[in-house]
């Protein structure tokens, strides 16, 4: 038995006074699936919170916060909640709508005059609602290299200014593509309208009044005593990911995915959502009308064959920071949050007055998804199914396909058209800024000035293309670096794209277009 499974068996369980319902999974069933998921998906720890019929009915911690300290996870352990933060940004705007200070249909440029998209017409038509629904025309994760990998060298003013350089891949409002930068813009709209920064607004108008014990900005030293450490796999070994650790300071990505919270606080948040904007302590944060608007459908999402077969799903949509789908005849409102080493999954089933939060400190989505499916489907009275095995088998098949593609992709001749010195120089992309290609021993090194984690050696591939092997091997995002040449054979530009099809979409190398400066 692994140390992680042993730790999971000994994790403290806090079962609150409210009784579990007959159709609810038992504490033993929850423990069993979580322990299985932690071991199967190389995840050190997990926190689970369940709300039902207006009560927190289950709050538990399993495994460890850190593989070295071995300290246990509990219901108050803080995790980075990544993109489940987005619902707090939408709610901050909803409060301003309730107060008559803002409309969802306000033009963004009326509140942020320097806001610009690539197309002037889109700039003029872009509304506050459009910031939240992922149909801007930009590609998935466009510009995310200004946010991640952390630490980011960009401030929010620079990020908003650089939006104008990101070229759309579809027409405005015609297709879904997940976005983070526009939530940064939404956070700045909150600041412009309220006169208070996003972090302070969310802390003082949402988290504080609800007594959530969570943080939208700086985390006080007293709270850092019970935090989860992010982990991931590297060369077959589980390691920590320091760049995504919970620190004391707010991040530039705060409004898109920077909050820190625990299962207890997120359970209070779920109760507030299910109660139409009123907290379990009786404090109203936003109106039920605003809640309904945030849960409404605005952008159509695809439904996969797997979703149809396993969930009996007929539709999926995106609202204002929430996904919506039908699952076995029930409306399900949900959102995930994903950073390297930190994951979240929040699920609401309004017809059952049910909510589930799963937080973990690993990098494999299988852990949160298998646990979520097991618990939610038990409440839906679905037949028992081994979701851990289901996702494990699917991942093994997927990894085999990816490994084959990566093997074919990396088989370059190593023969280059030019001498290595001919590629050296300073290059500039309109939004990521400057990068240098310089000698390092017998090879070349690529280094971004602003996104400081993007530094690595250039491995000759063939012709005018290299593969950059990033110094930070935990990124898992090596990329092709192709040099463009003029008619005289001089290197004048660089384009990039990921080597592996498994690279996270936030590594949007394909959006870069460097031009040589010297």
Residue, then its C-alpha position, 0 to 999 in steps of 0.5 A: x500500500x502506497x504512502x498516499x493510500x495509507x494517508x488517505x485511510x487515516x484522513x480525518x473525516x468531519x461528518x456534520x450533524x445534518x443526516x444523509x439521505x437514503x439516496x446519498x453515498x455513504x461516508x464509506x463509499x465516498x472514502x473508498x472512491x476518493x482513496x482509489x482515485x488518489x492512488x490511481x491518478x497520483x494525487x496526494x490529497x483531496x477535500x470534498x464538500x456536499x450540500x443538500x437541502x440547504x445544509x452542509x451534509x458532508x465535509x472531509x479531507x483525505x490524503x496529504x497536503x504535501x508529500x514531504x511534510x505529510x500533513x493531512x488535508x481537512x475541510x479547511x485546507x486552502x487550495x487554489x481554485x483556478x477557474x471556479x474563481x470566474x463565478x465570483x467575477x461574474x457575481x461581482x458584476x451582478x452586484x453592480x447590476x443589482x445596484x443599477x451601476x452597470x448593465x450586462x449590455x453596457x459596452x466595455x469601452x464605456x467603462x474602459x476607454x482603452x479596451x481594444x480588440x483586433x477588429x474595430x467593429x468588435x471593439x465597439x460592439x463588445x459588451x460586459x456580457x461578452x466578456x464572460x461567455x467565451x465567444x469573442x472570436x479568439x482562439x482557446x487560451x489566446x494570450x494566456x502566455x501573459x498569465x501562465x506559467x507564473x510568475x507573469x511579467x505582465x501587469x493587467x494594464x499591459x494585458x488589456x493593451x495587448x488584446x488588440x494584437x490577438x487575431x481572431x480565429x472565428x467571427x465574433x459570437x459565432x463559436x465557443x473557445x475558452x478564454x481567460x484574458x477577458x475575465x481580467x478585463x471583467x475584473x477591471x470593469x468591476x474596478x472602474x464601476x465601483x472604484x474598488x479593485x477586484x480583489x477588495x470588492x470580492x473580499x468585502x462584498x462576497x467572501x467576507x459577508x458570507x464568512x467563507x474564510x477564502x481569499x481573492x487577494x493577499x492571503x494572511x500569514x495566519x491562513x498559510x498554516x493550512x495550505x495544499x502544495x501543488x504536485x505533478x508527475x515528472x519522469x515517472x515521479x511525483x514532485x511538487x510544483x513551486x510556481x503554482x504554490x499558494x503564496x501571500x500575494x494576489x496574482x495578475x490572473x486573480x479575476x480569471x483563476x487566482x482565488x484561494x479557498x477551501x471545501x468549507x468555504x466553497x460549500x457556503x458558496x454552493x448554498x448561496x448559489x442554490x438559495x438564489x444569492x442569499x447566504x446560509x447566514x441570511x446575508x443576500x449577496x445578489x438577487x435571484x434574478x441575477x443568479x438566474x441570468x448567470x445560470x442562463x445559456x448564452x453560448x452553445x458547447x459541443x456534446x461528445x459521443x461519450x457524454x451522450x452515452x455516459x450522461x444521457x446528455x442532449x445539450x451543453x451551454x455556457x452561461x455567465x461563468x457557469x457551464x450547463x448541461x442535462x445529465x440523466x434528466x437533471x439540469x446540472x450547473x458546474x465549472x472546473x478549475x485547472x492549474x498544474x498541481x491544483x484542481x477543482x470541480x464544483x457541481x450544482x443540481x438545483x432540482x435535487x437542491x444538491x451541490x458538490x465541491x472537489x478540490x485536490x492538489x494533483x495534476x490529473x483530472x481523473x481524480x476530481x472527475x471520477x469522484x464527482x461522477x460517483x457522488x453525483x450519479x449516486x444522488x441521481x439514483x444511477x447504477x453503480x459504475x467504477x468511474x476510477x477504472x473508466x477514466x484510467x482506461x480512457x487515459x491509458x488509451x489516450x496516452x498511447x495515441x499521444x506517445x505515438x504522435x509525439x514519437x513521429x513528430x520528434x523524428x527530425x534529421x537534425x540537419x539545419x539550413x543555416x549555421x547556429x550563429x545565423x539564428x542568433x538575435x533579438x526578436x519581438x512579438x506584438x503582445x508577448x514582447x521580446x525574446x532572444x536567441x543566444x549562444x549557450x555553449x555549443x547550442x542556442x538558448x531561447x529566452x523570453x524577456x517578459x514571460x520569464x519561465x519561457x527559457x530553454x535550449x533549442x534542439x536542432x530538428x531540421x531545416x530552419x526548425x528547432x525544438x525548445x526544451x524548456x528549463x522548467x521540465x514541469x511545464x510539459x510544453x516543449x515547442x517547435x521554433x521555426x525561423x522564417x528567412x528572407x530571400x537572402x537566407x537571413x533569419x527574420x522571424x519566428x513562429x512556434x507551436x506545441x510539439x505534443x497534442x497533449x499540451x495545455x491550450x494556455x500555452x498558445x505558442x501558435x498565436x506568436x509571430x516574432x519579428x527580428x529586431x537586429 
